[in-house]
Every structure is written in structure tokens, then in C-alpha cells.
């Protein structure tokens, strides 16, 4: 049985890690970084570019460069009006009022799951190169506030990328596990998560190997993208 990787599929950046000797080890990308920008682009020949290379060409190929797709995952077109105004690429309505991204260079539309799968496929390939073996199973983190549709869409993205998603776990839970807080005596802790798309605060009960999210709240428009938008408007 191959190794199972853990993936943080973020709004701005993504990362993949594996347990080695009981410790989580971040897997470096082919470019030598620990982070993969969650960006997918298509050049004039319709070829796909993912990660750092996509980020470098974003300013000169804005309509064909997709970033912050996590804001659209598992959501309906009529729910994302404010998000649509913040991105230079075309966000259109699909046949079931779902969100799709139209790419001029390929003359095709892609669902957020398909775009996310392209980022996941990059992480999968980097992990396989690092481990020297096929990677077919993963655990993926999502914000604690994600609803069932958003969680299922994330799982679908993994399947499109060729990954069996064993579990979808909450990001604050993953943070608690990473710091070994679940191994301590029963405690109540607070996890602050300031990301590229959101700012979340979660209250967790931990102990005896169990982590339970008791409450979560936050602002889905108070991440790095939103700060950039305010500065741009100013």
C-alpha cells in the first residue's frame, strides 16, 4: 500500500505533506518551493500551466489565468456576484446554475472542481517525484465553515486528479493535529486562521486523540485577496 498524503488546498497557495517517522514532512515542489500557488493558466496554444509558472505570467495573460478558485467551489452562480467582480477571468453560469470559468485560449469552460483538480494533480506529481512511488490516496483540508456541497466538490476535485480522498477534514482540526494538541489532557483551544480568502476563528475541544470543533465563525471576505482589493480600490 502506498503512502497517503495530506493536502492543504488553499485559496492562494497549496501544500502537500507526508508522515515520515511520525512527523509531517512538507514535500517540496519541482521548483524547489514548499508552496504551490493555487493558480492555473492556459497559454495561447491552449497548454496548461500550474503553480509558480502560472503566477509569473498572470499579469500579461489575465483572462486565461485562474486564481482564488476556492471561493467558487461548491457554490451556485447566483451566490458569487461579489466574487465575480474581483477577478479578471470570465465567471459564467453553467447549465445547472453552477459556476464555470470560461477560458478564451481554449474556448472551453471549466468547473471550479476541474480547476482545483489541476492544482491537485500538480501536488500529486510533485509528491510522486519526491517519494519515488505512485500516490493515489489523500486527505484534504477544508475550512470549518464549508457546507456539504463545498466539501463534496473538494472531494470531486480530488477524484478528477486521480486521488482517492479518504477524508475531508477541517483546517483547524488539522492545525491542532499538526501541533500534537490532541495528545494533551482535555483542553479547549482557539484556532485563528487568516488565509488568502477568509478569516476564521474556531473553538475546539481536544484530548485523548480526539479533536472536535465546537464552534466556528469568521468573515468569508476578509482574506489576503480582500486586502488586495481594498488597496486596489483605494
Residue, then its C-alpha position, 0 to 999 in steps of 0.5 A: x500500500x502506498x503512502x497517503x498524503x495530506x493536502x492543504x488546498x488553499x485559496x492562494x497557495x497549496x501544500x502537500x505533506x507526508x508522515x515520515x517517522x511520525x512527523x509531517x514532512x512538507x514535500x517540496x515542489x519541482x521548483x524547489x518551493x514548499x508552496x504551490x500557488x493555487x493558480x492555473x493558466x492556459x497559454x495561447x496554444x491552449x497548454x496548461x500551466x500550474x503553480x509558480x509558472x502560472x503566477x509569473x505570467x498572470x499579469x500579461x495573460x489575465x483572462x486565461x489565468x485562474x486564481x482564488x478558485x476556492x471561493x467558487x467551489x461548491x457554490x451556485x452562480x447566483x451566490x458569487x456576484x461579489x466574487x465575480x467582480x474581483x477577478x479578471x477571468x470570465x465567471x459564467x453560469x453553467x447549465x445547472x446554475x453552477x459556476x464555470x470559468x470560461x477560458x478564451x485560449x481554449x474556448x472551453x469552460x471549466x468547473x471550479x472542481x476541474x480547476x482545483x483538480x489541476x492544482x491537485x494533480x500538480x501536488x500529486x506529481x510533485x509528491x510522486x517525484x519526491x517519494x519515488x512511488x505512485x500516490x493515489x490516496x489523500x486527505x484534504x483540508x477544508x475550512x470549518x465553515x464549508x457546507x456539504x456541497x463545498x466539501x463534496x466538490x473538494x472531494x470531486x476535485x480530488x477524484x478528477x486528479x486521480x486521488x482517492x480522498x479518504x477524508x475531508x477534514x477541517x483546517x483547524x482540526x488539522x492545525x491542532x493535529x499538526x501541533x500534537x494538541x490532541x495528545x494533551x489532557x482535555x483542553x479547549x483551544x482557539x484556532x485563528x486562521x487568516x488565509x488568502x480568502x477568509x478569516x476564521x476563528x474556531x473553538x475546539x475541544x481536544x484530548x485523548x486523540x480526539x479533536x472536535x470543533x465546537x464552534x466556528x465563525x469568521x468573515x468569508x471576505x476578509x482574506x489576503x485577496x480582500x486586502x488586495x482589493x481594498x488597496x486596489x480600490x483605494 
